[in-house]
């Protein structure tokens, strides 16, 4: 068979494609356990971070999660596309609840884990699980200075995120005013994040109340 014939090209293309598809399928099957383990660690570490539980590595994180955190499903009446799993933990003699919550950002869904006391009066911490905001702008909501503002923030009446001229873009140092500083140049993402955080607080209060 001539190498420049149409039949040769068709057969060569078919064989090469079949080979690559087979290799990709084998690689996918071989990495499934690793991918699942990474996803599990990502979910567990987000809960630990929101609860303020420090860890030095994956093994310690898994051990702390196993010993300190109890996951539970919200009551059927509370189930929604926005509310994911819920968690409880007792830390330093106090009870805390955490919820996974998803809301709309500027370019897609933003999923967070928010932890607070059962009454939702003071936030323990907020951690982002996933987001699709613009890198360097809205994507800065993942930066430590931004998320760190929520730690210990008063939230009885909800949390407000300063945007526009009101925002310094460097962080609000007062945990008692229910106010955090938005990301400069990302007013819409900051406003969306405010809605998500307050939605998560409402969900947390409902979950904690239904769990008593």
LUMKEZA-393423 format. One record per residue: residue number from 1; x, y, z of N, C-alpha, C in turn; residue in one letter. Coordinates in pm, 1 decimal, decimal comma. Layout:
<sites>
(NUM (X Y Z) (X Y Z) (X Y Z) A)
...
</sites>
This chain:
<sites>
(1 (85,1 -120,0 0,0) (0,0 0,0 0,0) (88,7 125,2 0,0) X)
(2 (61,1 213,6 -91,0) (139,9 334,7 -100,2) (110,3 428,8 15,8) X)
(3 (217,4 488,5 71,8) (201,1 576,3 187,6) (130,6 707,2 152,8) X)
(4 (129,9 741,6 24,4) (62,8 866,2 -13,3) (-78,3 842,2 -64,9) X)
(5 (-128,4 718,8 -48,8) (-264,1 689,7 -94,7) (-365,2 732,5 11,6) X)
(6 (-487,8 756,2 -34,2) (-594,8 798,0 57,2) (-625,2 688,2 158,5) X)
(7 (-625,3 561,0 113,9) (-654,4 449,0 202,8) (-551,8 441,3 315,7) X)
(8 (-424,2 461,1 280,4) (-318,6 456,6 381,8) (-339,2 567,6 486,1) X)
(9 (-371,6 687,3 438,3) (-392,3 799,5 529,3) (-510,8 775,0 622,2) X)
(10 (-618,0 717,0 566,1) (-736,4 687,7 648,1) (-702,8 585,0 754,4) X)
(11 (-634,8 475,7 714,6) (-599,6 370,8 809,9) (-502,5 422,9 916,1) X)
(12 (-403,7 500,7 873,1) (-306,5 555,4 968,3) (-374,8 645,5 1070,9) X)
(13 (-465,5 729,8 1020,7) (-537,9 820,6 1110,7) (-624,1 742,4 1209,4) X)
(14 (-690,9 638,4 1161,0) (-776,8 556,1 1246,8) (-695,7 487,4 1356,0) X)
(15 (-584,0 425,7 1316,9) (-500,5 353,9 1413,6) (-441,3 450,6 1517,2) X)
(16 (-391,0 564,7 1469,9) (-331,4 662,4 1561,2) (-435,0 715,9 1659,1) X)
(17 (-554,1 744,2 1608,6) (-660,6 796,1 1695,1) (-700,8 692,1 1799,4) X)
(18 (-717,3 567,2 1754,0) (-754,3 460,5 1846,4) (-648,5 441,8 1954,5) X)
(19 (-522,1 452,9 1916,3) (-413,0 438,0 2013,1) (-416,5 548,5 2117,5) X)
(20 (-431,6 672,1 2073,0) (-433,8 784,7 2167,1) (-556,1 779,1 2258,1) X)
(21 (-671,5 741,8 2203,4) (-792,8 730,6 2285,0) (-775,0 624,3 2392,2) X)
(22 (-715,0 511,4 2354,2) (-690,5 403,9 2449,7) (-596,2 448,6 2561,1) X)
(23 (-488,7 517,7 2522,6) (-392,6 566,9 2621,4) (-457,5 667,1 2716,7) X)
(24 (-539,9 756,5 2662,8) (-608,6 854,6 2746,5) (-706,6 787,4 2841,8) X)
(25 (-776,7 686,3 2792,7) (-871,3 613,7 2876,9) (-799,7 541,9 2991,3) X)
(26 (-686,4 480,6 2960,0) (-608,1 412,0 3062,3) (-554,2 511,6 3165,3) X)
(27 (-507,3 626,8 3117,5) (-456,1 728,8 3209,0) (-566,7 782,4 3298,7) X)
(28 (-685,0 798,9 3240,9) (-798,7 847,9 3318,6) (-836,5 749,0 3428,8) X)
(29 (-842,0 621,5 3392,7) (-876,4 519,4 3491,9) (-769,1 510,5 3600,2) X)
(30 (-643,3 522,8 3558,0) (-534,5 510,1 3653,1) (-525,1 624,4 3752,7) X)
(31 (-571,5 743,4 3712,0) (-561,9 859,9 3800,5) (-690,2 888,4 3878,1) X)
(32 (-795,7 808,8 3856,1) (-921,8 833,2 3926,3) (-906,2 834,0 4078,5) X)
(33 (-834,9 736,5 4136,9) (-818,4 739,6 4283,5) (-746,9 864,9 4332,4) X)
(34 (-645,6 909,9 4257,2) (-571,6 1029,6 4295,8) (-659,2 1153,6 4286,8) X)
(35 (-737,6 1162,9 4180,1) (-827,2 1276,0 4162,7) (-930,9 1279,7 4275,0) X)
(36 (-987,1 1163,0 4308,2) (-1086,0 1155,4 4415,4) (-1025,4 1195,4 4549,2) X)
(37 (-902,3 1150,9 4575,6) (-834,2 1184,4 4700,7) (-807,3 1334,5 4708,4) X)
(38 (-768,0 1394,8 4597,6) (-741,2 1538,9 4595,9) (-869,1 1618,6 4618,7) X)
(39 (-978,5 1573,4 4559,6) (-1106,5 1641,6 4579,6) (-1150,3 1631,3 4725,4) X)
(40 (-1131,7 1514,1 4783,5) (-1169,2 1494,1 4923,8) (-1086,6 1585,1 5014,6) X)
(41 (-955,5 1592,8 4987,2) (-869,6 1678,9 5068,4) (-908,3 1825,3 5051,0) X)
(42 (-939,9 1866,2 4928,1) (-978,8 2004,2 4902,9) (-1103,7 2041,0 4982,8) X)
(43 (-1201,9 1949,4 4985,6) (-1324,8 1975,4 5060,5) (-1298,1 1979,8 5210,8) X)
(44 (-1218,6 1885,9 5259,9) (-1189,8 1880,1 5402,5) (-1107,4 2001,3 5447,1) X)
(45 (-1009,2 2040,0 5367,4) (-924,7 2153,5 5404,7) (-1003,3 2283,5 5405,2) X)
(46 (-1101,3 2297,4 5315,4) (-1184,5 2417,9 5314,3) (-1263,9 2429,4 5443,1) X)
(47 (-1316,3 2317,1 5491,9) (-1391,1 2317,2 5617,9) (-1298,5 2351,6 5734,3) X)
(48 (-1181,1 2289,7 5738,0) (-1085,1 2318,4 5844,3) (-1043,8 2465,6 5842,9) X)
(49 (-1017,9 2519,6 5724,9) (-977,7 2659,7 5714,4) (-1088,2 2753,1 5762,4) X)
(50 (-1211,7 2723,7 5724,9) (-1323,8 2807,0 5768,5) (-1341,1 2802,3 5919,8) X)
(51 (-1315,4 2686,7 5978,1) (-1328,2 2670,7 6123,2) (-1205,6 2722,1 6198,4) X)
(52 (-1102,1 2759,0 6125,1) (-981,9 2809,4 6189,5) (-897,3 2702,1 6253,1) X)
(53 (-903,4 2580,3 6200,7) (-823,3 2468,8 6252,0) (-697,4 2458,7 6168,4) X)
(54 (-583,1 2486,2 6228,7) (-456,4 2486,0 6156,0) (-403,1 2344,2 6139,7) X)
(55 (-333,8 2320,8 6027,7) (-273,9 2190,2 6000,9) (-146,9 2210,4 5920,4) X)
(56 (-55,1 2114,1 5931,6) (75,4 2127,9 5867,5) (85,2 2055,4 5733,9) X)
(57 (-0,7 1959,8 5709,5) (5,7 1883,9 5585,1) (-119,7 1801,3 5566,5) X)
(58 (-123,3 1725,2 5457,4) (-243,3 1649,1 5424,1) (-277,1 1545,6 5530,5) X)
(59 (-177,6 1474,3 5581,4) (-204,4 1370,3 5680,8) (-262,6 1430,8 5808,0) X)
(60 (-204,9 1541,4 5852,4) (-256,6 1606,0 5973,6) (-395,9 1662,2 5949,1) X)
(61 (-419,2 1716,7 5829,5) (-550,9 1771,4 5796,6) (-656,7 1662,2 5801,1) X)
(62 (-625,5 1546,7 5743,0) (-721,9 1436,9 5743,3) (-750,9 1389,7 5885,6) X)
(63 (-645,8 1383,1 5968,0) (-664,5 1338,7 6106,6) (-747,8 1439,5 6185,6) X)
(64 (-720,9 1568,0 6168,7) (-796,7 1670,6 6239,9) (-941,7 1673,6 6193,7) X)
(65 (-961,9 1657,3 6064,6) (-1099,1 1654,1 6013,3) (-1175,1 1536,0 6072,6) X)
(66 (-1110,7 1420,3 6073,7) (-1174,4 1299,5 6127,5) (-1208,4 1314,4 6276,0) X)
(67 (-1119,4 1377,7 6351,9) (-1136,8 1385,4 6496,3) (-1218,0 1506,0 6543,0) X)
(68 (-1222,6 1611,7 6461,5) (-1283,2 1736,1 6509,3) (-1412,0 1776,4 6438,7) X)
(69 (-1437,5 1722,1 6320,5) (-1549,8 1767,9 6239,1) (-1647,7 1653,6 6214,4) X)
(70 (-1774,1 1685,1 6225,3) (-1879,0 1587,3 6193,4) (-1966,0 1643,8 6081,7) X)
(71 (-1968,2 1577,1 5968,8) (-2051,7 1619,2 5856,4) (-2191,9 1563,0 5873,0) X)
(72 (-2291,2 1640,4 5830,6) (-2428,8 1591,5 5835,1) (-2509,0 1655,4 5723,1) X)
(73 (-2614,6 1589,1 5683,0) (-2700,2 1640,9 5576,9) (-2806,3 1732,7 5637,5) X)
(74 (-2828,4 1851,5 5578,9) (-2935,5 1939,6 5627,0) (-3070,7 1870,2 5618,6) X)
(75 (-3164,5 1915,3 5699,8) (-3299,6 1858,5 5697,3) (-3356,7 1868,6 5556,3) X)
(76 (-3437,1 1769,7 5513,5) (-3490,7 1769,0 5376,5) (-3557,1 1899,7 5335,7) X)
(77 (-3624,8 1965,1 5428,8) (-3692,7 2089,4 5395,9) (-3599,0 2204,5 5366,4) X)
(78 (-3471,8 2188,9 5403,1) (-3373,8 2295,0 5381,1) (-3289,8 2271,5 5256,4) X)
(79 (-3301,9 2154,5 5198,7) (-3219,1 2119,5 5083,5) (-3246,6 2214,0 4966,3) X)
(80 (-3140,2 2255,1 4900,6) (-3153,1 2342,7 4784,6) (-3027,3 2330,2 4700,5) X)
(81 (-3032,6 2386,1 4581,0) (-2915,6 2382,7 4493,9) (-2802,4 2466,5 4551,8) X)
(82 (-2837,5 2568,1 4631,2) (-2735,7 2656,4 4688,3) (-2667,2 2594,8 4809,9) X)
(83 (-2741,8 2524,2 4890,6) (-2689,5 2469,0 5015,4) (-2635,8 2328,5 4994,0) X)
(84 (-2507,2 2311,3 5025,3) (-2446,1 2179,8 5015,4) (-2446,0 2110,3 5150,6) X)
(85 (-2335,5 2048,0 5185,1) (-2326,8 1976,0 5311,2) (-2310,9 2072,2 5427,6) X)
(86 (-2339,1 2021,6 5546,9) (-2323,3 2100,1 5668,7) (-2230,0 2024,3 5762,5) X)
(87 (-2168,8 2098,0 5852,0) (-2068,5 2040,2 5941,2) (-2085,0 2100,6 6079,9) X)
(88 (-2048,2 2025,3 6180,0) (-2046,8 2077,3 6315,5) (-1913,6 2043,3 6380,4) X)
(89 (-1872,4 2128,6 6472,8) (-1746,7 2105,8 6544,1) (-1753,6 2175,5 6678,6) X)
(90 (-1685,0 2119,5 6776,8) (-1672,6 2182,9 6907,5) (-1526,5 2220,3 6927,4) X)
(91 (-1502,2 2350,4 6935,8) (-1365,8 2400,6 6944,0) (-1352,3 2496,9 7061,4) X)
(92 (-1253,0 2475,3 7141,5) (-1225,3 2563,0 7254,8) (-1347,9 2578,7 7343,4) X)
(93 (-1421,6 2469,3 7359,1) (-1539,4 2468,6 7446,9) (-1664,0 2530,0 7387,7) X)
(94 (-1661,0 2566,6 7260,9) (-1777,0 2628,9 7196,4) (-1819,4 2548,5 7074,8) X)
(95 (-1949,8 2551,9 7045,1) (-2004,0 2480,6 6929,3) (-2005,1 2572,0 6806,9) X)
(96 (-1970,7 2513,7 6692,7) (-1972,7 2587,2 6566,5) (-2039,9 2501,6 6459,6) X)
(97 (-2097,6 2570,5 6362,0) (-2159,0 2505,0 6247,0) (-2097,1 2565,3 6121,2) X)
(98 (-2078,2 2483,8 6020,8) (-2028,0 2531,4 5892,1) (-2118,1 2478,1 5781,4) X)
(99 (-2135,2 2557,0 5677,7) (-2215,9 2513,8 5563,4) (-2141,1 2543,3 5433,9) X)
(100 (-2163,4 2458,0 5336,2) (-2115,1 2484,0 5201,2) (-2228,7 2550,7 5125,1) X)
(101 (-2199,7 2662,5 5059,8) (-2305,6 2741,4 4997,2) (-2256,1 2796,4 4863,6) X)
(102 (-2343,2 2793,9 4763,1) (-2308,2 2840,0 4628,7) (-2401,0 2951,5 4584,1) X)
(103 (-2342,7 3054,8 4527,6) (-2420,7 3164,6 4473,1) (-2358,6 3214,0 4344,2) X)
(104 (-2426,4 3306,5 4279,6) (-2381,1 3357,3 4150,2) (-2277,3 3466,1 4167,3) X)
(105 (-2162,6 3448,2 4100,1) (-2062,6 3553,7 4092,3) (-2081,0 3629,6 3961,8) X)
(106 (-1979,0 3702,7 3920,9) (-1988,4 3778,3 3796,0) (-1982,0 3686,7 3675,0) X)
(107 (-1895,0 3583,5 3679,2) (-1874,8 3497,1 3563,7) (-1917,3 3352,6 3586,3) X)
(108 (-1972,2 3324,3 3700,8) (-2013,6 3186,4 3728,5) (-2037,7 3168,2 3876,5) X)
(109 (-2061,9 3044,8 3916,4) (-2090,6 3017,8 4055,6) (-1967,9 3034,9 4144,3) X)
(110 (-1991,1 3082,1 4266,4) (-1888,6 3088,9 4370,3) (-1936,3 3000,9 4485,2) X)
(111 (-1855,7 2903,0 4521,1) (-1889,6 2813,7 4631,4) (-1797,7 2842,8 4748,5) X)
(112 (-1857,8 2861,9 4865,9) (-1780,2 2891,3 4986,0) (-1817,3 2793,4 5097,3) X)
(113 (-1731,5 2786,2 5196,1) (-1765,8 2724,3 5323,6) (-1760,4 2835,5 5426,4) X)
(114 (-1870,4 2855,2 5496,9) (-1878,3 2956,9 5601,6) (-1904,2 2889,3 5734,6) X)
(115 (-1825,9 2926,8 5835,2) (-1842,2 2871,8 5969,9) (-1876,8 2984,5 6066,1) X)
(116 (-1964,0 2955,2 6161,1) (-2004,3 3055,6 6259,6) (-2061,9 2983,8 6380,9) X)
(117 (-2093,1 3059,9 6485,1) (-2166,2 3002,6 6597,8) (-2305,9 2964,5 6549,1) X)
(118 (-2375,3 2873,2 6617,4) (-2505,1 2825,8 6568,5) (-2608,2 2936,4 6544,5) X)
(119 (-2597,4 3046,4 6618,4) (-2691,7 3156,9 6599,1) (-2651,1 3246,7 6483,1) X)
(120 (-2532,9 3223,9 6428,2) (-2486,1 3304,8 6316,6) (-2460,6 3449,2 6353,9) X)
(121 (-2421,5 3472,8 6479,1) (-2396,7 3610,0 6523,7) (-2253,4 3655,4 6499,0) X)
(122 (-2160,8 3560,1 6492,8) (-2021,4 3596,2 6467,5) (-1958,3 3489,0 6378,7) X)
(123 (-1898,0 3533,6 6270,9) (-1838,4 3441,0 6175,3) (-1707,3 3386,1 6229,8) X)
(124 (-1691,3 3256,9 6218,2) (-1564,1 3193,6 6255,2) (-1463,4 3208,6 6140,9) X)
(125 (-1511,3 3192,0 6018,1) (-1424,2 3205,8 5902,9) (-1496,5 3172,6 5773,8) X)
(126 (-1439,7 3215,4 5663,3) (-1494,2 3188,7 5529,7) (-1380,8 3137,2 5442,3) X)
(127 (-1409,7 3033,2 5367,6) (-1311,0 2978,5 5273,7) (-1378,3 2954,5 5139,2) X)
(128 (-1308,6 2984,3 5031,2) (-1362,9 2963,4 4897,1) (-1326,0 2824,1 4847,4) X)
(129 (-1426,4 2750,7 4801,8) (-1405,9 2617,8 4744,0) (-1378,2 2629,6 4594,1) X)
(130 (-1456,2 2711,8 4525,5) (-1436,4 2730,5 4381,6) (-1492,4 2865,4 4339,2) X)
(131 (-1431,3 2923,9 4235,9) (-1478,3 3050,9 4181,0) (-1421,5 3067,2 4040,3) X)
(132 (-1488,3 3150,2 3958,6) (-1446,3 3171,0 3819,8) (-1432,5 3318,9 3787,6) X)
(133 (-1397,7 3399,6 3888,3) (-1389,1 3543,3 3867,1) (-1259,6 3580,6 3794,2) X)
(134 (-1253,4 3703,6 3745,6) (-1141,2 3748,8 3664,4) (-1010,7 3750,2 3744,0) X)
(135 (-908,0 3679,5 3698,6) (-778,7 3682,3 3768,6) (-726,2 3825,1 3781,0) X)
(136 (-676,8 3859,1 3898,4) (-621,6 3991,8 3920,4) (-724,8 4096,0 3957,3) X)
(137 (-854,3 4062,2 3939,7) (-962,1 4153,5 3977,8) (-1053,2 4080,2 4076,3) X)
(138 (-1167,5 4031,6 4026,1) (-1258,0 3959,1 4115,3) (-1196,1 3834,6 4175,8) X)
(139 (-1100,3 3774,3 4104,0) (-1034,6 3654,9 4155,6) (-957,3 3679,5 4283,3) X)
(140 (-935,0 3805,7 4317,7) (-862,8 3839,4 4440,4) (-943,2 3810,6 4566,4) X)
(141 (-1068,9 3771,2 4552,8) (-1146,5 3733,1 4671,3) (-1084,7 3612,8 4742,2) X)
(142 (-995,0 3543,0 4675,5) (-927,6 3430,0 4739,8) (-805,0 3472,3 4819,3) X)
(143 (-766,1 3598,0 4809,8) (-645,3 3642,3 4878,6) (-666,9 3646,5 5030,2) X)
(144 (-563,5 3613,2 5107,7) (-576,0 3607,4 5253,8) (-624,6 3736,8 5318,2) X)
(145 (-582,9 3854,1 5265,1) (-624,8 3980,0 5327,1) (-776,0 3997,5 5318,3) X)
(146 (-834,7 3948,1 5207,9) (-979,8 3963,3 5190,6) (-1055,9 3864,9 5279,1) X)
(147 (-1023,2 3736,9 5269,1) (-1094,3 3636,6 5347,7) (-1067,3 3653,1 5497,0) X)
(148 (-947,7 3701,6 5531,7) (-914,1 3719,0 5672,5) (-1003,1 3819,3 5743,4) X)
(149 (-1063,6 3911,0 5668,8) (-1152,8 4010,0 5730,3) (-1276,1 3947,0 5794,1) X)
(150 (-1316,9 3830,8 5742,7) (-1438,8 3767,3 5792,9) (-1417,2 3695,3 5925,0) X)
(151 (-1292,7 3666,3 5959,1) (-1265,8 3590,6 6081,0) (-1301,5 3674,3 6203,9) X)
(152 (-1400,3 3625,7 6277,9) (-1445,2 3695,4 6398,1) (-1538,5 3812,4 6372,3) X)
(153 (-1582,4 3829,1 6246,8) (-1667,0 3943,8 6212,7) (-1808,3 3928,3 6268,8) X)
(154 (-1860,3 4035,6 6328,6) (-1997,7 4036,3 6377,6) (-2092,8 4021,5 6260,1) X)
(155 (-2195,7 3938,2 6277,5) (-2283,4 3910,2 6163,3) (-2429,3 3899,2 6202,1) X)
(156 (-2465,7 3952,5 6316,5) (-2605,3 3940,7 6360,2) (-2701,0 3999,7 6257,6) X)
(157 (-2667,3 4115,4 6203,4) (-2752,3 4178,8 6102,3) (-2702,6 4156,5 5961,1) X)
(158 (-2617,8 4058,0 5943,2) (-2558,0 4033,2 5812,9) (-2426,4 4107,8 5800,0) X)
(159 (-2357,8 4081,6 5690,6) (-2228,1 4144,7 5664,2) (-2240,3 4232,1 5540,1) X)
(160 (-2178,7 4349,4 5545,2) (-2179,3 4438,6 5429,9) (-2037,0 4451,2 5377,5) X)
(161 (-2021,9 4446,1 5246,1) (-1890,4 4461,8 5182,7) (-1884,4 4598,1 5115,8) X)
(162 (-1789,4 4679,2 5158,8) (-1773,2 4813,9 5103,7) (-1720,8 4804,9 4960,6) X)
(163 (-1782,3 4880,0 4870,3) (-1740,0 4880,0 4729,6) (-1723,9 5023,4 4680,9) X)
(164 (-1664,2 5038,9 4564,2) (-1648,9 5170,4 4504,4) (-1559,2 5261,2 4585,9) X)
(165 (-1599,8 5387,9 4597,1) (-1519,2 5486,5 4668,5) (-1507,6 5455,0 4816,4) X)
(166 (-1605,3 5381,5 4870,8) (-1604,1 5348,4 5013,3) (-1497,5 5244,7 5045,9) X)
(167 (-1458,9 5165,8 4946,3) (-1363,0 5058,1 4969,3) (-1219,7 5108,1 4961,9) X)
(168 (-1141,8 5071,0 5062,5) (-999,3 5104,9 5060,7) (-920,0 4999,1 4985,1) X)
(169 (-976,2 4879,6 4974,4) (-908,9 4771,6 4903,8) (-793,2 4712,2 4979,4) X)
(170 (-785,8 4741,5 5109,1) (-674,8 4690,0 5190,6) (-722,2 4611,4 5312,0) X)
(171 (-852,4 4616,4 5340,5) (-905,0 4541,2 5453,3) (-958,0 4629,4 5564,3) X)
(172 (-1063,7 4583,8 5630,1) (-1123,5 4654,2 5743,6) (-1078,3 4585,2 5871,1) X)
(173 (-1024,3 4660,1 5963,9) (-962,9 4601,4 6083,9) (-1059,5 4584,3 6200,2) X)
(174 (-1181,1 4634,9 6189,8) (-1276,5 4628,9 6301,9) (-1369,4 4509,0 6284,6) X)
(175 (-1355,8 4404,5 6367,3) (-1442,3 4286,7 6352,7) (-1581,3 4305,0 6412,6) X)
(176 (-1605,9 4420,8 6472,0) (-1734,5 4439,5 6537,4) (-1833,1 4521,9 6458,9) X)
(177 (-1795,2 4570,7 6339,5) (-1884,9 4660,9 6266,3) (-1963,7 4593,3 6155,1) X)
(178 (-1944,6 4463,5 6136,0) (-2018,6 4393,8 6030,6) (-1984,2 4441,4 5891,4) X)
(179 (-1865,8 4501,7 5875,4) (-1824,9 4558,4 5747,6) (-1688,5 4503,0 5707,2) X)
(180 (-1674,7 4461,6 5581,7) (-1544,4 4421,6 5528,9) (-1518,0 4501,3 5402,7) X)
(181 (-1391,2 4514,2 5370,7) (-1348,3 4594,0 5256,7) (-1354,6 4511,6 5129,5) X)
(182 (-1416,9 4565,4 5025,6) (-1425,3 4495,5 4898,2) (-1296,1 4504,2 4820,0) X)
(183 (-1290,5 4432,5 4709,7) (-1172,9 4431,2 4622,9) (-1179,2 4549,7 4527,6) X)
(184 (-1075,3 4630,9 4525,8) (-1071,0 4747,4 4436,2) (-1080,9 4703,4 4290,8) X)
(185 (-1167,2 4769,8 4215,3) (-1183,3 4738,1 4073,8) (-1271,3 4617,5 4047,7) X)
(186 (-1329,4 4561,2 4153,3) (-1415,4 4442,2 4137,4) (-1542,7 4460,1 4220,0) X)
(187 (-1611,4 4571,1 4194,2) (-1731,1 4602,7 4272,5) (-1841,4 4498,9 4255,8) X)
(188 (-1860,1 4449,9 4133,3) (-1969,1 4354,2 4109,1) (-1939,9 4220,7 4175,1) X)
(189 (-1814,6 4176,0 4170,3) (-1779,2 4051,6 4239,0) (-1792,7 4068,8 4389,6) X)
(190 (-1749,3 4183,5 4441,3) (-1759,6 4209,7 4584,7) (-1905,4 4210,1 4628,7) X)
(191 (-1992,3 4274,2 4550,8) (-2134,5 4278,5 4583,7) (-2195,4 4138,7 4577,9) X)
(192 (-2154,3 4060,5 4478,8) (-2204,4 3923,1 4468,1) (-2158,2 3840,7 4587,9) X)
(193 (-2035,8 3861,7 4630,4) (-1982,8 3786,2 4744,2) (-2058,1 3822,2 4871,7) X)
(194 (-2095,9 3947,8 4885,8) (-2177,9 3988,8 5001,1) (-2308,4 3910,1 5004,1) X)
(195 (-2373,4 3899,6 4889,1) (-2499,8 3824,6 4881,0) (-2479,0 3677,8 4917,0) X)
(196 (-2368,5 3620,0 4870,0) (-2340,5 3478,8 4897,8) (-2314,2 3456,7 5046,0) X)
(197 (-2234,9 3543,3 5106,8) (-2203,5 3529,5 5249,6) (-2330,2 3541,3 5333,9) X)
(198 (-2413,4 3638,7 5303,8) (-2537,0 3654,9 5381,4) (-2634,8 3541,1 5356,6) X)
(199 (-2634,9 3487,1 5235,3) (-2716,9 3369,0 5208,8) (-2667,9 3249,8 5287,4) X)
(200 (-2536,2 3235,7 5297,1) (-2478,5 3126,1 5374,7) (-2509,8 3141,2 5522,8) X)
(201 (-2508,7 3264,5 5572,9) (-2543,5 3287,9 5714,0) (-2688,3 3247,6 5741,9) X)
(202 (-2778,9 3284,2 5652,4) (-2919,4 3245,2 5669,1) (-2933,7 3093,6 5667,0) X)
(203 (-2864,8 3029,1 5575,1) (-2870,3 2883,6 5566,3) (-2812,5 2819,0 5691,4) X)
(204 (-2703,3 2875,0 5741,6) (-2640,9 2820,2 5862,7) (-2734,8 2829,1 5981,1) X)
(205 (-2800,6 2945,0 5997,9) (-2894,6 2958,5 6109,6) (-3008,5 2858,0 6098,6) X)
(206 (-3057,8 2838,6 5975,8) (-3167,2 2742,8 5956,7) (-3121,3 2601,3 5985,3) X)
(207 (-3001,8 2566,2 5937,7) (-2947,4 2433,0 5960,8) (-2924,9 2409,2 6110,3) X)
(208 (-2866,8 2507,2 6178,6) (-2838,7 2491,8 6321,8) (-2967,6 2483,5 6401,4) X)
(209 (-3069,1 2562,0 6363,1) (-3195,6 2556,4 6432,4) (-3268,6 2425,5 6411,2) X)
(210 (-3257,1 2373,0 6289,8) (-3324,6 2247,5 6260,0) (-3253,6 2127,6 6317,4) X)
(211 (-3128,3 2148,6 6360,4) (-3049,6 2039,0 6411,6) (-3060,8 2023,3 6562,4) X)
(212 (-3128,0 2118,5 6629,4) (-3137,1 2113,7 6775,8) (-3237,5 2007,7 6820,4) X)
</sites>
